[in-house]
Amino acid sequence: MVALTPKCGRFMTFETDLKKLEKIVNDLSSGEKTLDDALELYKAGLTLTKKCHDYLKGVEKEVKTITKKNGKVEESNFAA
C-alpha cells in the first residue's frame, strides 16, 4: 500500500496535467481546430509542459540510488 504523504497530491496533479497535455496533443493533431483555438491550445500545452518538466526535475533531485560497495549499502543522490 502506498503511504499518503503531502507529496502524493503533487503526483496526482502531475498525472492530471499529463492527461490534459495528452488531450491537447490529440486535439492539435486532429487538424479540426481553428487557428485561434489551436494557438490557445498550443499556449496551454507549453504551460503544462513546463509545469510537468519542473515537477520531474524536482522528483529527480529526490531520487536516491542505492549501491552496494564493499559489502555496505550506501545511498547517493541520483545522477542523470
TANORRA-V582503 format. One record per helix or strand. SS is the DSSP state (alpha for helix, beta for strand). FROM is the first residue (numbers start at 1). TO is the last residue. If there is no record, write none. Layout:
ss,from,to
SS,FROM,TO
SS,FROM,TO
This chain:
ss,from,to
alpha,6,30
alpha,35,62
beta,64,69
beta,72,77
